[in-house]
Amino acid sequence: MYLQFAVLKMKINPEMIVLSRKMRGMTQAELSRAIGQGQARISKLEGGINTDVSEALLDMLCSALNVPIEFLTQEEELLSVGSSAFYYRKKSDLSALDRDKIHAVVNLYRIYLKKLLPSVEIESKRVLPVFDINEDFGGSAQKAAQALRSFWMLPDGPIKNITSIIESAGIIIIPCEFGTRSMDATAIRITEMPPMIFINKDIPVDRWRFTLAHELGHLVMHDIPNPNMEEEADCFAAEFLMPEIEIRAQFQCMSSIRLEHLATLKPYWRVSMAALLVRASDLGFINPVQKSRLWARMSQLGWRTKEPHPIPKEQPTTLKKIIEYFAESLEYSIDDFQKLFRVYKDDFKQLYDVVFGSERPILRAV
């Protein structure tokens, strides 16, 4: 007589394997070594070939990736690396591994927000338009920025708090651990969810406001990507934060622009000296030779990495309020959050910067 034993099989979501692997900064080869399987097996799993896995293999995957079984079996999808929903404010030295990790972090927050949003209402005091800068403004990102300031009825002069203004348009700003300084931020505008800006927690405070304005430019101007969109977003941000008609008059009062002039303007416009230097150059108040000398002097002083006269950091509040609402009004415990997000406690703490009290979370800041 022969005895047959059924081997328990579970269906795994290949996109969640990709997400969790990239979230951990692992390659396929590294994951295959961690579970003692050939890379071909991992490749087939992530490619959706034979996603019915044994309980033993699933346990090994969960252990190597440090995620619960529920995470790998949930029915969610990823925005692909090449999706036009992503726009980058990055440096040229961003590695493929860092890029993949950032995409994983962005997807993770998006999936979690999708679970939270049905229970909350995001109030929008301002409408977020979508411009066709070629058709509406003759290809001028500067005119698009002027139009948005007018549409939102912003007063002349510096914008006091661009973070709160952006959030008032229903955009969720999410500070993230990118794990690299080679990328400042990325923005997503997709159907059935509010627009989102994911910003690197590690960027210097002096670049925070310009980075947010740059991503705002993407959201309002770039429904369809184009080769010039990064330059257009920079132009938009410069005009949105430092309107030409006003800052030109200030530059005209300076016989020869020096670093001390930029240091004086910095707390007024609340942008970096570097941004002011570029603005002065773009408006024709500094020639290429003068620009090079000023950059060189800033480098000698160490101001290219850490400028004097730091700008107070603006704090986004929308995501923090959403988590607080779940914790306080809906009485979600730490265990409830873990079950909802299908992650372990350490990941929840890292993503939402939570400190633990007795049973319910208390948020420091997001």
TAGI-V726859 format. One record per residue. PSI is psi in whole degrees, 0 to 359 (999 if undefined). Layout:
psi=<PSI:PSI>
This chain:
psi=<135:136:133:133:128:132:122:128:143:145:128:146:111:328:332:334:313:314:310:325:313:328:325:0:33:147:169:320:319:319:320:321:324:330:2:32:159:153:332:324:317:317:318:320:312:335:0:15:118:72:3:111:156:160:324:316:321:319:320:319:316:322:316:324:352:50:153:162:321:332:315:342:359:151:84:166:160:151:126:163:324:10:140:357:344:134:139:135:94:166:165:344:16:119:160:322:318:319:316:320:319:318:321:315:316:315:322:311:320:317:317:318:324:330:331:324:328:340:359:163:126:113:133:110:340:147:135:108:169:119:146:96:334:316:321:329:19:30:9:110:330:316:327:318:318:320:320:317:318:317:322:1:45:140:164:161:190:150:121:315:95:334:312:327:316:317:330:344:12:9:132:121:125:104:132:157:97:338:8:154:9:359:130:316:167:154:149:135:105:162:152:9:154:155:148:141:123:117:139:124:335:0:148:144:326:336:354:308:316:322:316:320:323:313:325:320:318:315:323:339:336:63:327:127:154:160:340:11:330:317:321:320:322:317:318:311:318:315:325:321:331:74:133:318:332:315:335:319:325:316:326:338:354:120:320:117:124:170:325:330:317:322:327:321:336:307:340:310:345:43:168:158:325:317:322:323:314:321:316:322:314:329:2:16:350:129:168:323:314:320:314:319:319:320:317:318:321:322:316:323:354:17:353:336:329:105:157:170:62:149:135:135:133:142:123:152:342:310:320:317:324:312:318:323:316:320:320:312:320:0:45:129:175:317:322:317:318:319:321:316:346:47:168:166:318:320:320:317:318:319:323:10:54:138:149:134:227:294:335:151:146:125:136:298:160:999>
